[in-house]
Amino acid sequence: MVNRTPLFTAGGTDVDLADPHFFAGDRFLEVAREARRRHPVAWTNPERDGFWSVTAYRPGREVLRRPDVFTSTRGMRLGAGAAAVAAASGRMLVVSDGADHQRLRPAHARWFSSRALADLAPGLRDTVDRRLRELVDRGEPVDVVADLALPVPSWVLFRMMGVPRRDWDELAALTATGFDDADPSPAAAAERAAAHSAVFAYFFELLERRRADPGDDIVSTLATADHGGRPLTDEEIVLNCDGLLNGGLETTPHAISGALLAFARHPEQWRRLRADPGLLDTAIEEILRHTSPPGHAMRTATRDTTLGDATIAGGDRVVVWLPSCNRDEEVFAEPDRFLVDRRPNPHVGFGGGPHYCVGAALARLELRCVLESLLGQVAEIREVGEPARQASNFLNGLRRLDVVLEPARTPATPTGPLR
């Protein structure tokens, strides 16, 4: 019998990192700080389906960078069904390693290249400017999650995927339902499964249309190109479309809404950025570190190994808590402060290693468009009431955030063209 020590005891016996509802509160960062100090790699939930929790930056980065020892092929998130993981393993980018990953990643990459994003940027900027002008002109509190953070990534990703405008709202709602793990009941699990099935059915139908009449979109590219010596199968295409929806519609909104919350709570940083928009690049990286939208990344040990002071057995699950890694005191000075000029900033907000987020450049572009528009139109961001956090250990962010956007009398100094 393997003796798995140390045990995760930070925060006391009422802390359950497998419970999505624990993350709807505000204790996680406090618990993570204690865990980094006492046991940065620790066996968690030993009485149930146990796993190793990694809360420190350096062992977390090691897990992310070594797919030969810590594989994604057996699932990359807590709570995923074994059958669903088995069906996607080696065929979906996020649960593939080695040759399969090397075959699948280029099929996505061209759509996230600098050239593709440069073509997208003007339309995105115009869309964000119009939406923000509407919100500012209301002159009353707005829920920036529903009114700004969710629509912006939807507009971008659905256009890139060639989804007709009439289908956007329905597909976004199905995606949100499919990845909402707040309710563990059988009825909710069935609803999530039905939502995923509906998404798959939608993309099978869209794939048929694109094969008959290819367009300039991601689905057409996946359907018609040869990748790694053979075309992708229909199942591979649909699985990866589902993965793109999760990555594009479920993480970037948390970065956008988290940015507004950070600036509302740190108004001196908003004033500093307005006074010096040349800090925009470092501000974007600080938003990604401070908000850390992916809550965790899970891997499975392929063999017995050591990680820090812990001995990991082959087959053990290893969960890297990314928001905790991004607050590690040994790497980030004053890690709980939000600083728009933070340098250096080697955050793991996009993961690391071969699975570094394929859409990272797109997420940065979306944040840049939102921030530049805010700089031009908003003098002050004021929080109204308490924000509501999402009940999820996989996605770290807000369900609702009401703010007042005080209009700017004069815009901040222009920062130049979007990059």
N, C-alpha and C positions, 0 to 999 in steps of 0.2 A: 504494500500500500504506500502510495506517495505521500510524504509529509509536506503539505503545502503551507509554508509560513514565509513571512508574517501574515497574520490575518488583518483584514481591513477593519479597524475599530474607530477611525476618526469620526467625530460627531456623535458617537453613542450608538446604542442598539436600535434606535428608531430610524436610522439612515438606511434607506434601501435604494441603491443606485439602479436597480432593475425596474423600479417603479416610476413610470413617467410622471406621476403626480408629485413626486418629490421635487421635480424641477419646475413646477408651477410656482413654487415659493422662491425665497431669496437666500436659502441657506447653502446652496451648493458651493459657491466660491469660498465661503468660510470653512466648510468641511474640507474642501480641496486643499486649502492652505495648511490646515492641520495635517492632512495626509502627506503632503510633500515633506513636511518636517519629520513626521514619525515613521512613515512607511511608504515611500514613493512608488514601490511596486508591491502590491498586497493582494492576497487571495480574498475574494469577495463572495458573499452569499454561499458559504460553505454548506449550509443545510439544504440548499436547493440546487439549482443548476449553476454551479460555481464558475467564476472567471477571475482572471487577474486584472486588477485596476492599476493603470499606470497614470500617475498624476504629475510626474516631473518631466521637464522638457527633454533632457538628454536620453533617458531610456525610451521615452515616447518616440523621439525622432529615430532611434535605432530600430524600433519595431516597424515604423513606416518605410524605412529605407532598405529592409532586408526581406524581400518576398520569398527568398529561398528558405528562410527559417520561420517567417511569420506570413503565412499565405492568406490571400483574400478569397480563395476558391471555395472555402467552406462557410462563407457568409461574412459580411462586413458591418453588420449592425445587430445589436441585441434584439431579441424578440422576433427575428425573421423566421418564418416557417421552414423546417428542414426540407420539405418537398419543393417549395418554391426556390430555395437556394440550389438544390440539386438540379432543378430544371434549367436554371440560368447559368450555373457554373461553367466557365470556359466559353460561354456564348454571349455574355453581357460584360461590358468593359469593367465595371467595378468589382466583379467577382471572377476575374480572370488574371492569370499570371503567366510569365514566360512567353512561349511562342503564341499562345492564344491572345494575350494582351498586346503583343507586338503586331499581331495581325489586325486587331480591332481598333487600336488607337488611331492609326493613320486615317481610317475611314471617317473619324470624327474631326480630325485636326484641321483640315482645310477650311472648315467653317468657322474656326476660331483663330484664323491667321490674322496678321496685321492688315492685310489687304481686304479681307472680307469685312473686318470690323470698321475699317476706314470708309467703306461703302455704306455701312449701316449707320454710322455716327450722325450725319446731318439729320436724317429723319427721326432718329431717336432724340436728338437734342430738341428739335421742333416739337415733338410730342410731349416731352417732359416740360418744356416751357409753357405750352398751352395748358397742360393739366395743372401745373403749379399756379399759373395766373388765375385759373378758376378757383383754386383753393384759397389763395390770398384774398381774392375779391369777395369771398363770402363774408369776411369780417367776423367770423365766429369760429369756435373750436372745430377742428376736423380730426377724424381718425386717420392718421397717416398710414396705418397698416392697410386698411381697406381702400383708401382714396389715392394713395401714391405708391407705397412699397409693393403691393401686389400687382397693380396694373402695369408698371414699367417693365418688369421681367416678362410678363405675359405678352406684352406687345412685341418685345424683341424675339422671344423664342418661337412664338407661333408664326411670326413672319418668316423666320429662318427655316422653320419646318414645313412651310407651305400650307398651314392649316387655314381654311377659309374663315373670314372674320365672324361669320354667323355661328361658328362652332367654338369660339374662344371661351365664352363663359361656361359652357357645359363641360368642356374638357378641363378647364382650371378647377371647377368644382369637383369633378371626379378624381383629379390628382390629389386635391386636398383631403378628400375622404379616404383615398387609398393609403395615404401616409400618415393618417391621424391615429396614433396608437394610444390615445388617452384613455379609452374605454376598453378594458380587457375582456368584457363579457362576450359570450358566444355570438350574440346577436350583432354586436359591433364588429367582431371578427368576420362574420358573414357579409356585413355591409362593406367592409374593406375589400374582401375578396371579390365581391360583385363589382365594386368600382374598378379594381384592376382589370377584371375580365372585360368590362366595358371599354376601358382604355385600349386594351389589346385588340378588341374587335374593331374599334375605330381605326387604329393604325393598320390593321390588315386590309380594311376597305380602302384607306388612303393609299396604301402601297399598291394595290391593284390599279388604282387610277393613275398613279405616277409611272408604273411600268408601261401602261398603255399610252400615256401622254406625259413624258418627263418634263419637269420644270427646273428652275434654278433654286433648289431648296435641298435641305438635308436629306429628306426621305428619298428624293430622286437620286441623289448622290449615292446613298447607301444601296439603292435598288439596282443601279446600273453599273457601278464601278466594280473592278476586280481587285480584291484585297488579299494579299498573301498567296496569290496563285489560284484563288477560286472566289467566286461570288459569295457574298453573305447569303445565308438562308433566310427565308421569310421570318422564321422564329427569331433568328439573331437580330434582324432589323427591328422587329417589333419590340423585343426585349430592350434594345438600346434606345429606342424612342422613349420607352417608359423610363429608362434611366436618365435620359436628358431632361424629361419633365421634372423628375425628382430634383436633380441637381440645379436646374434653372429656375423652377417655380417655388422651391421650398427652402432655399438657402439665401439667395440674394435679397429677397424681401426682408429677411431678418437683419441683414447688414444695413439696408436703407433705413428701416424703422429704428434700429439700434443707434445709427448715426444721429438721427434727430433727437433721440432721448439723451445721448451723450452730450450733444451741444446744448440741449435745454438745461441739463444739470451742471454743465461747465460753460456758462455763458462767456467767460473770459477767453476760452479757446475759440468760440465762434467769432468774437470780436477780433481776436488775433488773426484768424484766417481771413476775415474780411479786410483787415488792414494789410495783409500780405498773402494774396492768393498764390504766390509762388510756393507756398507750403502745401499746395493741394496734393502733390504726390505723397508726401510723408503723412498727410492727414488721412488719405485713403488707406495706407498701410496700417495706420493706427486704428482706424475704424475696424479693419479686418481682424486685428489682434484683439481689440477691446471687446468687440461683439462676438467673435468666434462662432458664427452661425452653425457649423457642424458640431454637435455636442460630443460625439465620439466616433472613433473608427475602430472596428474590431478586426482582429486577425486570429489565426489558429496556428499554434506551434507545430511545425512539421516534424520536429524531433526534440529530444531532451536538450535543454540549453539553459544558460544563465542570463539573467537580466538584472542588472544592479546586484543586489544581495540575494535575490530570489532564484530558486531553482525551478524552472518551468518544465513540465513533462510534455512530451509529444502528445498532441491532441488537445491540450489545454487551450481555452479561448483567452485572448489577451485584448483588453479594451483600453485604448488610449483616449483619455479625457482631454480633448483638445483645448477647451477654455482654461483648464487648469495648467496645461503646458504653457499656454500663452500668458500666464501670470506667474511663472516661475521666477522667484527672486534671484536665483543664481544666474539668470540670463537677462532679465529685464529690470533695469533700475526703476524703483518706485512703480511696481507693476500694476497697482490698482489705480494709478493716476491716468487720466486721458490727456495725452499731450500731442498736439498736431505736428510738433517738430521732432518727434522721437526718432533718434538715430543712435545706433543701428536698431533694426527692428526685424529680426529673423523669425517672424511668427510662423506658426504652422496652421494658419487659418484655412489654407488650401490643401492640407495634408502634406505629404512629402514622398520622395522616392518615385518609383515608376507610376504610382497612382496619384501624383500631384494633379490637382483638378484640371481637366482638359479645358474647362470654361473659365479659367482664372482671368484671362485677359478680357473676356466679355464682362465678367462681374466688375472688374475695375472700371471698364468703360461706362457701365450703368451707374456706378457710384459717382464717377466724374461728371456725367451729365446731370445727375440730380444735384450734386454739390454746386456746380457752376450755375445752374438755374437758381438755386437757393441764394447764392452769393449775389446774384443780380436782382433778386426780388424781395429778399427777406432780411430785415435788420435784426430781428430777435425771434427766438423760438422759446415759447413758454409752455411748460407741462401743465396740463389740467387734470387734476385727479391722479389716481394711481394707475399705472399701466397694468395690463393683464398679461402674464407670461403664458406661453404655450406649455401644456402638460406633455413633455416629451424629453426623453434622454438622448434622442438622436438629433433633434433639431433644437438649437439654443436660441430662443428669441421670443418675440412678443406676439400676442394674439390681438391686442388692441392698444393703441396709444393715442390719446387725445391731446392735441397741442393747439396753441394760438400762434399763427404766423403773422408777426408784425411786419407790415410792408416797409420796404426800404425807400427812403427819400432819394438816395443816390446809390447806384450799384457799386459793388466792389470793383476794383481795377480788373479789367479783362485779363484772362490768363492765356489767351491765344487759342489756336485751333485744338479741337479734340484729338487725342492720340489713341 
